[in-house]
Amino acid sequence: MSINYTTIIVITTPYAVNTHHDQIIFSNVGGPSSIILPTLSGTGNAGKSFYIKDFSGNSKINPITISAPGKTIDGATFAILNNKFSHLLVTYDGTNWKTIA
């Protein structure tokens, strides 16, 4: 059995996550970058998740900022990836985003 995930390699910034298409987002931008989570509402979207990873291993010198307009990520206005090959799994709880890993 295999599970297939829709994966995108981001090479431009800012990148707005596509709610209906993206699942795994690899950031491969040559400088500091920004990933913008979609604006979701209602409990019907609860459980929607995105996995974001530093694809190139450069986030220690070129941080990746993850934002969620109008929402929070674990109570903060943004999350940041700033270690080599760091990653983050975010899940929408029906109100805001929560980090899982």
MARNU-990078 format. One record per residue (C-alpha): residue number from 1; residue in three letters; y, z, x. Coordinates in nm, 4 decimals. Example, Ala and Ser with C-alpha at 12.3 -4.5 7.8 and 13.67 -1.06 7.14 Angstrom:
+-----+------+----------+----------+----------+
| pos | code |        y |        z |        x |
+-----+------+----------+----------+----------+
|   1 |  ala |  -0.4500 |   0.7800 |   1.2300 |
|   2 |  ser |  -0.1060 |   0.7140 |   1.3670 |
+-----+------+----------+----------+----------+
//
This chain:
+-----+------+----------+----------+----------+
| pos | code |        y |        z |        x |
+-----+------+----------+----------+----------+
|   1 |  met |   0.0000 |   0.0000 |   0.0000 |
|   2 |  ser |   0.3473 |  -0.0761 |   0.1258 |
|   3 |  ile |   0.6932 |   0.0000 |   0.0014 |
|   4 |  asn |   0.9655 |  -0.2565 |   0.0517 |
|   5 |  tyr |   1.3263 |  -0.1431 |   0.0773 |
|   6 |  thr |   1.6308 |  -0.3638 |   0.0655 |
|   7 |  thr |   1.7887 |  -0.3364 |   0.4095 |
|   8 |  ile |   2.1263 |  -0.4581 |   0.5300 |
|   9 |  ile |   2.2714 |  -0.4602 |   0.8797 |
|  10 |  val |   2.6464 |  -0.3989 |   0.8551 |
|  11 |  ile |   2.8616 |  -0.5740 |   1.1170 |
|  12 |  thr |   3.2080 |  -0.5397 |   0.9593 |
|  13 |  thr |   3.4089 |  -0.2399 |   0.8503 |
|  14 |  pro |   3.4786 |  -0.1026 |   0.5978 |
|  15 |  tyr |   3.1539 |  -0.1726 |   0.4137 |
|  16 |  ala |   3.1235 |  -0.0982 |   0.0407 |
|  17 |  val |   2.7655 |  -0.0154 |  -0.0539 |
|  18 |  asn |   2.6236 |  -0.2402 |  -0.3263 |
|  19 |  thr |   2.4784 |  -0.0170 |  -0.5995 |
|  20 |  his |   2.2279 |  -0.2750 |  -0.7214 |
|  21 |  his |   2.1172 |  -0.4223 |  -0.3909 |
|  22 |  asp |   2.1467 |  -0.1871 |  -0.0927 |
|  23 |  gln |   1.8981 |   0.0880 |  -0.0133 |
|  24 |  ile |   1.8927 |   0.1123 |   0.3655 |
|  25 |  ile |   2.2190 |   0.0502 |   0.5510 |
|  26 |  phe |   2.2116 |   0.0025 |   0.9278 |
|  27 |  ser |   2.5583 |   0.0208 |   1.0832 |
|  28 |  asn |   2.5922 |  -0.2121 |   1.3828 |
|  29 |  val |   2.9711 |  -0.2286 |   1.4145 |
|  30 |  gly |   3.1283 |  -0.2518 |   1.7617 |
|  31 |  gly |   3.3850 |   0.0233 |   1.6961 |
|  32 |  pro |   3.4467 |   0.3161 |   1.4618 |
|  33 |  ser |   3.3330 |   0.2197 |   1.1139 |
|  34 |  ser |   3.3472 |   0.3206 |   0.7499 |
|  35 |  ile |   3.0779 |   0.3102 |   0.4818 |
|  36 |  ile |   3.1996 |   0.3567 |   0.1234 |
|  37 |  leu |   2.9487 |   0.4848 |  -0.1307 |
|  38 |  pro |   2.9674 |   0.3383 |  -0.4816 |
|  39 |  thr |   3.1524 |   0.5153 |  -0.7584 |
|  40 |  leu |   2.8793 |   0.6289 |  -0.9949 |
|  41 |  ser |   2.9103 |   0.8291 |  -1.3132 |
|  42 |  gly |   2.6800 |   1.0120 |  -1.5473 |
|  43 |  thr |   2.3347 |   1.1534 |  -1.5190 |
|  44 |  gly |   2.1836 |   0.8090 |  -1.5770 |
|  45 |  asn |   2.2586 |   0.7377 |  -1.2115 |
|  46 |  ala |   2.1164 |   1.0679 |  -1.0868 |
|  47 |  gly |   1.8658 |   1.0120 |  -0.8113 |
|  48 |  lys |   2.0291 |   0.6970 |  -0.6742 |
|  49 |  ser |   1.9890 |   0.7236 |  -0.2963 |
|  50 |  phe |   2.1050 |   0.5426 |   0.0156 |
|  51 |  tyr |   1.9823 |   0.5821 |   0.3726 |
|  52 |  ile |   2.2518 |   0.5155 |   0.6353 |
|  53 |  lys |   2.1693 |   0.4911 |   1.0069 |
|  54 |  asp |   2.3490 |   0.4195 |   1.3338 |
|  55 |  phe |   2.1574 |   0.1020 |   1.4208 |
|  56 |  ser |   2.3070 |   0.0455 |   1.7675 |
|  57 |  gly |   2.3152 |   0.4031 |   1.8959 |
|  58 |  asn |   2.6920 |   0.3927 |   1.9501 |
|  59 |  ser |   2.8098 |   0.6427 |   1.6887 |
|  60 |  lys |   2.8699 |   0.9080 |   1.9541 |
|  61 |  ile |   3.1632 |   0.7002 |   2.0834 |
|  62 |  asn |   3.2215 |   0.4987 |   1.7631 |
|  63 |  pro |   3.1716 |   0.7397 |   1.4688 |
|  64 |  ile |   3.0597 |   0.6175 |   1.1283 |
|  65 |  thr |   3.2561 |   0.7753 |   0.8418 |
|  66 |  ile |   3.0864 |   0.7835 |   0.5025 |
|  67 |  ser |   3.3119 |   0.8377 |   0.2019 |
|  68 |  ala |   3.2658 |   0.8592 |  -0.1740 |
|  69 |  pro |   3.5912 |   0.7876 |  -0.3603 |
|  70 |  gly |   3.6453 |   1.0427 |  -0.6367 |
|  71 |  lys |   3.3265 |   1.2281 |  -0.5428 |
|  72 |  thr |   3.2178 |   1.4675 |  -0.2703 |
|  73 |  ile |   2.9331 |   1.4676 |  -0.0211 |
|  74 |  asp |   2.7985 |   1.8241 |  -0.0114 |
|  75 |  gly |   3.1441 |   1.9442 |  -0.1199 |
|  76 |  ala |   3.3361 |   1.7485 |   0.1464 |
|  77 |  thr |   3.5437 |   1.4339 |   0.1051 |
|  78 |  phe |   3.3422 |   1.2541 |   0.3747 |
|  79 |  ala |   3.0436 |   1.2785 |   0.6073 |
|  80 |  ile |   3.0358 |   1.1533 |   0.9636 |
|  81 |  leu |   2.7640 |   1.0195 |   1.1898 |
|  82 |  asn |   2.8668 |   1.0924 |   1.5488 |
|  83 |  asn |   2.5481 |   1.1228 |   1.7540 |
|  84 |  lys |   2.3390 |   0.8400 |   1.8981 |
|  85 |  phe |   2.1135 |   0.6887 |   1.6324 |
|  86 |  ser |   2.2109 |   0.9558 |   1.3780 |
|  87 |  his |   2.1264 |   0.8998 |   1.0129 |
|  88 |  leu |   2.1866 |   1.0380 |   0.6670 |
|  89 |  leu |   2.0118 |   1.0134 |   0.3319 |
|  90 |  val |   2.2467 |   1.0730 |   0.0381 |
|  91 |  thr |   2.1429 |   1.1147 |  -0.3251 |
|  92 |  tyr |   2.3634 |   1.1198 |  -0.6333 |
|  93 |  asp |   2.3040 |   1.4273 |  -0.8520 |
|  94 |  gly |   2.4873 |   1.2953 |  -1.1590 |
|  95 |  thr |   2.8209 |   1.4400 |  -1.0451 |
|  96 |  asn |   2.8493 |   1.4165 |  -0.6647 |
|  97 |  trp |   2.6506 |   1.3138 |  -0.3570 |
|  98 |  lys |   2.4088 |   1.5459 |  -0.1767 |
|  99 |  thr |   2.2600 |   1.4993 |   0.1686 |
| 100 |  ile |   1.8850 |   1.5169 |   0.1908 |
| 101 |  ala |   1.8225 |   1.4424 |   0.5569 |
+-----+------+----------+----------+----------+
//
